[in-house]
Amino acid sequence: MRLSRMFFFPLRETPAEAEIPSHQLLLRAGYIRRISSGLYAYLPFMWRVLQKVSAIVREEMNATGAQECLLTQLQPSDLWRESGRWETYTKAEGIMFSLVDRGDRELGLGPTHEEVITAIARDTLRSYRQLPVHLYQIQTKFRDEIRPRFGLMRGREFIMKDGYSFHADEESLKETYRDMDRAYRNMLRRCGLQFRAVEADSGAIGGSGSQEFMVLADAGEDEVLFTEDGKYAANIEKAVSLPPDAVASPFSSYEKRETPGTDTIAKLCEFLNCSPTQIVKNVLYQALFDNGKTVLVLVSIRGDRDVNEVKLQNELTKRAANYGASAILALFVPEAEAQAKWVAKPLPLGYMSPGLSDEFIASKSDVAPQFLRLCDRTAAELENFVTGADETNSHVVGANWDKEFPKPDVVELQTAMEGDRAVHDPTQTLQIARGIEVGHIFQLGTKYSLAMGATYTNEAGEDVPLVMGCYGVGVSRLAQSAVEQSYDKDGIIWPVAIAPYHAIVVIPNVNQSEQVEAAEKLYRDLNDAGIETLLDDREERAGVKFKDADLIGIPYRIVTGRSLKQGKVEVVERSTKNSQEVEIDAVVEMLREAIDKAIADRV
């Protein structure tokens, strides 16, 4: 393609809405154009990148025996009500675009396709002889993000590969899950990315286990905890750890003490001259379930640790049936306005104990009359601890479980932290990195098949639910993450395998016939050799052309400049900026070898 004819409109100034380097560069280099909040047009350069990423994804999926299909983007609410996710996606998480058609039917624009594919499987898969089956698609998804940001990283419309497998048993599912683990690693390697596979929370998708694939980048929204030995890695929502040992308590007997102005852990430690590891802090949450029921949750945790709200929400989801519900619509620490709707008398905030009286809850039909009390493992083993006295400006010291306070249900609720010891090997400490989630694989089990009645007949003639897996890759997010991981002050540095073009031939002065003739020949020869090449034949100054070539990130730049008199051209490698003069007749072979090696090294 000749750059003079290319739909190419680089920006000289960084758009104000672009917050991170990859977003800024894709806009400046003319890869994408913002249409509205979270909505972007993929311009020709970007579309070539996305096609290359999709081709790699497709090849790796096909290599596992998965079959490509294309599912409907408009999905009837009835299917989502069968799975129990309509309220979760339209109200709790609120990420589904929903509408009512002229026939008064509720529909959603697909953020994911578990319900659609399960309905198809329910109608078509009858016998164990038909299993396993693995279908996937590459198409546009829609999510009504509360705060769209970072360009293609968190948009309201994006391209995704999502796949779904159906099995007769868990062992067959695990085999496909392992295949997907290998395939996803291959995809990311072939795209030229540095990444880490980590244990993950399954979230609203559900299932018994899942794994995320994180592209390592400073601008990543997710935090990853891992150990040097390579045996443990998890996102911070899922990670577990052994916190530092608690300091022995100096308090040997139980007593109440006046502690004025100590409504924070730091102030309390200073006042009592004690360690936060000797304190049981009690955090109040308000949970709203999908049946309208409000439950007040009191979490007891060691003073130096924080509650992991994802773990807490998962625990409450498990207990939803106890309150006649199936899902949580909201979970938050209640401010004064929220408290006013259920509190019977002012709460001693900052001074609450694990035994806070249920009398603080007003009698209301839509509010559970008792606190749900949970205790994190970090607090469960403490002895002679400090905690609130349920009176403002007062605490108790020397308290013990099952003596002064009944021990609540003990669950894992703490947020793992950098520097904690690893559970699998306490000699290993957790380290932290930032990452961009580009892939996620799930072992769904029978969650959807049970809810939607998708069964098959086994060898014994029994009807049993299909066992499912789910596997997603954010194609457009992956493309932008490559930029976030590899750029410099001058622009993008694309990995060779997914660059829009392999090389760009630059004519410094289009008025010099020898430069034009040499460039035209190289342009033809390189393309004929399968090296995707641009020709910058614009009537621009040489400096502008060089800056644009760096900005758009083409891996190799060939300049037909002064060295033509010696029968040579300048070849510049974008990633290293190494420059060398090469005989014109040797350029094609040199680049062919360099490109093949760059791609082969990632296979």
C-alpha positions, -999 to +999 in steps of 0.1 A: +000+000+000+012+035-009+010+058+021-002+086-002-033+066-008-037+051+027-065+063+049-039+077+073-045+108+094-020+110+123-025+135+151+002+158+162-014+164+196-025+138+222-063+138+227-073+149+261-094+118+268-064+094+263-050+085+297-025+057+291+003+055+265-012+028+243-045+047+240-026+079+232-005+062+206-033+044+188-052+076+185-022+097+175-010+071+149-044+069+132-052+034+142-085+041+159-109+071+161-133+078+190-170+079+180-185+083+215-177+072+251-163+037+249-169+034+211-141+033+186-138+029+149-110+005+138-092+023+109-072+004+082-040+000+102-058-013+132-080-036+112-049-053+098-036-058+133-069-072+145-071-096+115-036-109+123-044-114+160-077-132+149-058-154+125-034-165+153-063-172+176-082-191+149-052-212+140-046-222+177-083-229+183-086-250+151-055-270+161-073-282+192-102-295+172-126-267+181-151-257+154-158-221+145-194-207+144-212-174+147-239-168+173-266-142+174-257-109+191-293-102+201-303-126+229-338-131+244-342-124+281-360-157+286-327-176+281-310-154+307-338-158+331-335-196+328-298-193+339-307-168+366-284-141+352-308-116+337-311-096+369-274-099+377-264-086+343-290-059+338-293-047+374-265-060+397-235-056+375-256-036+350-233-044+321-258-057+296-275-034+271-311-044+271-341-033+250-377-041+242-386-048+206-419-039+188-434-072+199-428-062+235-401-088+239-371-081+261-337-086+245-301-081+254-270-073+233-246-102+241-218-095+265-212-133+265-230-163+251-233-191+277-271-191+275-273-191+237-248-220+233-264-240+261-298-236+245-283-249+212-267-278+230-300-286+248-317-290+214-289-309+196-268-330+220-286-362+230-261-389+236-227-394+251-216-406+217-218-370+204-194-357+231-172-338+236-181-308+214-162-275+213-175-245+195-161-210+193-167-176+176-149-144+169-173-114+170-183-081+186-195-080+222-213-053+241-209-042+277-224-011+293-193-001+313-199+023+341-167+041+332-154+033+298-117+041+297-083+034+282-095+031+246-100-006+236-090-018+271-124-011+286-148-001+259-186-007+254-181-025+221-151-049+215-140-079+196-137-112+214-131-149+208-154-169+231-156-207+230-178-233+248-172-270+253-196-298+263-186-330+279-198-362+295-177-359+326-153-337+345-122-356+332-131-348+296-136-311+306-102-310+323-086-324+292-101-296+270-092-271+298-056-282+295-057-279+257-070-243+261-042-235+286-017-246+260-035-229+231-038-196+250-001-196+259+007-203+222-015-174+211+002-149+234+037-161+226+030-159+189+016-124+193+050-115+208+037-107+243+052-112+278+024-127+299+016-147+330-011-173+336-028-168+370-055-183+392-086-162+390-120-155+404-148-168+382-171-138+388-205-137+372-195-164+347-193-190+375-178-225+376-155-244+398-122-230+386-107-205+362-074-190+350-066-156+336-039-147+311-023-114+320-001-093+297+024-077+320+023-039+317+026-010+342-007+004+331-026-028+338-058-025+358-052-058+376-026-068+402-009-102+400+007-119+430+033-146+422+063-164+436+098-166+422+097-204+420+070-201+393+047-224+413+021-199+422+004-169+405-030-154+411-048-122+406-054-102+437-091-111+438-083-148+441-048-149+458-043-166+491-013-161+515+001-166+549+003-131+565+031-122+589+028-139+623+008-121+649+028-104+677+020-119+712-006-099+730+006-079+761-029-081+776-034-111+799-068-103+813-101-090+799-111-055+806-128-025+791-108+007+786-116+042+777-098+050+743-109+084+732-104+094+696-092+060+685-117+052+656-089+040+633-064+011+638-034+035+637-048+057+664-057+027+686-023+011+682-006+044+692-030+049+722-026+013+736+010+009+724+001-024+707+005-041+673-023-041+647-018-079+646-033-080+681-065-062+671-097-077+657-114-050+636-150-054+626-162-041+592-199-037+585-212-044+550-247-041+536-257-068+510-287-065+488-300-098+474-320-103+442-352-109+461-350-074+477-337-087+510-311-066+528-286-085+550-261-067+573-228-085+574-202-080+601-167-092+592-141-097+618-105-095+605-070-089+619-062-052+623-033-052+597-054-069+570-081-057+546-113-075+535-113-089+499-147-079+488-147-103+459-141-132+483-168-118+505-193-115+477-186-151+467-192-163+502-225-144+504-236-158+470-231-193+485-254-183+514-280-165+492-304-195+495-305-190+533-323-157+526-345-170+498-324-155+471-300-166+443-277-137+437-263-104+451-273-072+435-250-049+456-224-051+484-211-020+500-200-004+533-232+016+543-228+054+546-251+074+569-279+076+542-280+038+537-279+032+575-308+055+581-331+030+562-325+001+587-306+012+618-326+013+651-301+034+670-268+051+661-239+026+654-207+029+674-186+031+642-149+026+648-157+009+681-178-021+671-172-056+685-177-090+670-207-093+693-225-061+682-261-065+693-288-073+667-308-046+685-291-021+662-312-034+633-347-020+631-376-044+625-383-043+588-398-069+565-371-065+539-341-065+563-327-096+580-332-092+617-297-105+626-262-097+616-245-123+595-212-127+614-181-139+596-145-142+608-114-142+586-088-168+593-063-141+603-085-132+633-097-166+642-066-178+660-059-146+680-058-148+718-062-119+743-070-096+714-081-060+713-115-051+698-143-026+701-166-023+731-197-013+711-194+022+728-179+052+712-144+059+726-141+025+743-124-008+735-118-041+753-085-058+757-076-094+766-106-108+747-109-144+735-131-163+712-158-186+727-153-168+760-161-131+757-172-134+721-187-164+702-165-173+673-183-166+640-181-188+609-144-188+598-138-182+561-109-169+539-117-132+534-084-114+536-067-096+507-033-112+500-004-087+499+030-083+485+056-097+510+032-123+524+044-158+526+032-183+500+008-211+511+025-237+490+059-229+504+063-204+533+099-197+524+086-181+492+073-145+495+046-131+472+057-105+446+034-082+427+031-071+391+005-052+371-012-069+342-039-066+316-063-095+314-066-106+278-078-142+282-099-162+307-107-199+308-134-214+330-144-249+342-181-242+343-192-277+353-230-281+353-240-246+364-258-237+331-269-271+320-287-278+353-304-244+352-314-247+316-322-284+314-294-293+290-289-331+294-276-361+275-281-398+278-251-416+293-240-452+287-264-465+314-293-448+296-297-421+323-303-384+315-276-364+331-265-327+328-239-317+303-205-307+318-194-273+303-163-252+298-159-216+286-129-199+271-125-162+261-098-140+245-102-102+241-089-098+205-091-060+205-078-057+240-049-080+232-040-058+203-039-027+225-020-045+253+008-052+228+012-015+224+010-009+262+038-034+266+060-021+238+065+015+229+090+043+233+090+081+233+087+081+195+057+057+191+046+021+189+069-009+186+048-037+172+058-073+175+065-085+140+038-112+140+009-087+144+023-055+129+000-040+103+030-042+078+064-057+081+084-029+064+080+006+052+101+020+023+107+057+027+115+081-001+133+110+015+128+133-016+101+123-041+116+148-066+148+127-070+142+101-096+169+077-084+153+076-049+119+070-064+131+042-088+150+023-061+120+026-037+095+014-063+116-016-071+121-025-034+084-020-028+075-045-055+102-070-047+094-071-010+057-075-015+064-102-042+084-120-015+055-120+009+069-092+030+040-069+036+054-034+027+043+002+028+057+028+004+059+063+019+057+083-014+041+114+002+053+149-007+064+155+029+098+163+044+121+134+052+119+142+089+081+140+089+082+106+072+108+092+097+087+104+126+055+089+112+073+056+105+084+055+142+049+065+154+030+038+136+056+012+147+064-007+115+092-032+124+116-023+095+122+010+078+142+011+044+154+045+033+164+052-003+187+081+006+223+092+002+238+057+003+222+049-031+253+062-048+271+031-033+242+009-043+229+006-008+199+016+013+196+023+050+177-004+070+165+006+105+150-019+130+122-002+149+126-021+182+163-015+186+168+015+163+199-003+149+207+011+115+229-004+088+236+001+051+226-029+030+232-037-007+199-031-025+199-066-039+204-081-004+175-063+013+147-088+005+167-118+017+179-100+048+144-090+058+129-124+050+154-140+074+148-114+101+110-116+099+110-154+098+133-156+128+112-131+148+081-151+142+097-185+147+112-174+180+076-169+193+062-202+181 
